[in-house]
Amino acid sequence: MAELTPLQRAYVRKRSKHHEVDPSEAAGELNIVPFLDIVMNMIMFLLATTQAVMAIAEIEAQLPTISRGGSGGGSPASSLNLSVTIVNDGVIVAGSGGKLAPGCASTRTGRVMTVPKVGGRYNWDALTECVARIKSDANFADEHQVTVSADPNVQYEHVIAALDALRSKGDDELFPDVMLSAGVR
């Protein structure tokens, strides 16, 4: 067998030398810092996107207030306390005097549908006409508040359409202060 030269022996020694493993590599641990950086960037992006979407989908509404005793602000009989309830059969409009009959000219007791569905569709124009008739009464000209509630089976788009129908008629403001109430079941 041929004898190795000193240069060859140095090369073999250098190449066959046992290398010490880094302590982090010896334990088998992964470096997850870059992964966490990516996750944090994704979270920040999602939060910023959600904030932008929430600002667009905001509906201005007020919750009803609870008061005790006499407030001195007028008798309950003189206030309108307009309430609109959206159900599967149509829309019920009620006030302090009771439920309004169809046509919004008089009140009626019992199961009354003030604005019934026409052809399976809600008649939002008739609802606007009804509340405009209420607003034109001299006793309620200063009223601005209406409470809206809906059956849980009523679609959200119908609630929004009712809100639009109650707020104004053309350029005339009807009941801009809308309060949402719990469902009717």
C-alpha positions in Angstrom: 0.0 0.0 0.0 1.3 3.5 -0.9 2.4 5.8 1.8 0.5 9.1 2.2 2.3 12.3 1.9 2.1 14.8 4.9 -0.2 17.1 2.9 -2.6 14.2 2.3 -2.5 13.2 5.9 -3.4 16.7 7.0 -6.3 16.8 4.5 -7.6 13.4 5.8 -7.3 14.6 9.5 -9.1 17.8 8.7 -11.9 16.1 6.9 -12.4 13.3 9.4 -12.3 15.5 12.5 -15.5 15.2 14.7 -17.3 18.5 14.9 -19.1 19.6 18.1 -22.8 20.3 17.6 -24.3 23.6 18.7 -26.3 23.2 21.9 -29.5 24.4 20.3 -29.1 21.9 17.5 -28.2 19.0 19.9 -31.5 19.3 21.8 -33.6 19.3 18.6 -35.3 22.6 19.3 -36.7 24.7 16.4 -36.1 28.4 16.1 -39.8 29.7 16.0 -39.0 33.4 16.2 -39.4 33.9 12.4 -42.7 32.0 12.5 -44.0 34.2 15.4 -43.0 37.3 13.4 -45.2 36.2 10.5 -48.1 35.4 12.8 -47.9 38.8 14.5 -47.9 40.5 11.2 -51.0 38.5 10.1 -52.8 39.4 13.4 -52.1 43.1 12.9 -53.3 43.0 9.3 -56.6 41.2 10.4 -57.2 43.7 13.2 -56.7 46.6 10.9 -59.0 45.1 8.3 -61.7 44.3 10.9 -61.6 47.9 12.2 -62.2 49.2 8.7 -65.1 46.9 8.0 -66.7 47.6 11.4 -66.6 51.4 10.7 -68.5 50.9 7.4 -71.2 48.6 8.9 -72.1 50.8 11.8 -75.7 51.7 12.4 -76.5 54.6 14.7 -79.1 53.4 17.3 -79.9 54.2 20.9 -81.1 51.8 23.6 -84.2 52.7 25.5 -83.7 54.3 28.9 -85.3 53.3 32.1 -86.6 55.9 34.5 -88.3 55.7 37.8 -90.9 57.9 39.3 -92.2 61.1 37.9 -89.7 62.8 35.7 -91.6 66.1 35.5 -91.1 66.1 31.7 -94.8 65.7 30.8 -97.5 63.2 31.4 -97.2 59.8 29.8 -100.5 60.3 28.1 -99.2 63.3 26.1 -96.2 61.4 24.7 -96.5 59.3 21.6 -94.3 56.3 22.6 -94.3 55.1 19.0 -93.5 51.5 18.6 -93.1 49.6 15.3 -93.0 45.8 15.3 -92.0 43.8 12.2 -93.6 40.3 12.0 -93.9 37.7 9.2 -97.4 39.0 8.3 -96.5 42.7 8.1 -95.8 45.7 10.3 -97.7 46.7 13.5 -97.6 50.3 14.5 -98.6 51.2 18.1 -98.4 54.2 20.4 -99.7 55.3 23.8 -103.3 55.1 22.5 -103.1 51.6 21.2 -102.4 49.8 17.9 -103.2 51.6 14.7 -105.7 50.0 12.3 -104.9 49.7 8.6 -104.8 53.1 7.1 -103.4 54.6 10.3 -106.6 56.7 10.9 -107.9 55.0 14.0 -106.8 52.6 16.8 -108.1 49.1 17.2 -107.6 46.4 19.8 -106.8 42.7 19.3 -104.6 41.2 16.6 -104.2 44.2 14.2 -101.8 44.4 11.3 -101.3 48.1 10.5 -99.4 47.6 7.3 -100.0 44.0 6.0 -97.8 42.4 3.4 -98.9 42.9 -0.2 -98.1 40.0 -2.6 -95.8 38.5 0.0 -93.7 41.6 0.3 -93.5 44.3 3.0 -95.1 47.6 1.9 -92.4 50.1 3.1 -94.1 53.0 1.3 -97.3 52.5 3.2 -95.3 52.4 6.5 -93.7 55.7 5.6 -97.1 57.2 4.7 -98.5 55.9 8.0 -95.8 57.5 10.2 -95.9 60.7 8.1 -99.6 60.9 9.0 -98.8 60.5 12.7 -96.1 63.1 12.4 -98.5 65.6 10.7 -100.7 65.5 13.8 -100.1 68.7 15.7 -99.9 66.8 19.1 -96.9 64.7 17.8 -95.1 67.2 15.6 -92.2 67.5 18.1 -91.8 63.7 18.5 -88.6 62.2 17.1 -88.3 58.8 18.7 -89.5 55.4 17.6 -88.8 52.0 19.1 -88.4 49.2 16.5 -88.6 45.5 17.3 -88.8 42.4 15.1 -89.8 38.8 15.2 -86.6 36.6 15.3 -87.7 35.0 12.0 -87.7 38.4 10.1 -84.6 38.9 8.0 -82.1 41.6 8.9 -82.6 43.4 5.5 -86.3 44.0 6.4 -85.4 45.6 9.7 -83.0 47.9 7.9 -85.7 48.8 5.3 -88.1 49.6 8.2 -85.5 51.9 9.8 -85.1 53.7 6.5 -88.9 54.0 6.0 -89.3 55.5 9.5 -86.5 58.0 9.4 -87.7 60.2 6.5 -90.0 60.8 3.7 -88.1 62.4 0.9 -86.5 65.5 2.4 -88.9 65.6 5.4 -87.5 64.1 8.6 -90.0 61.8 10.4 -88.6 59.8 13.3 -84.8 60.0 13.1 -84.1 58.8 16.7 -84.5 55.0 16.3 -84.2 52.7 19.3 -83.9 48.9 18.8 -85.8 46.6 21.1 -85.6 42.9 21.8 -87.6 40.5 19.6 -91.3 39.9 20.1 -91.3 36.2 21.1 
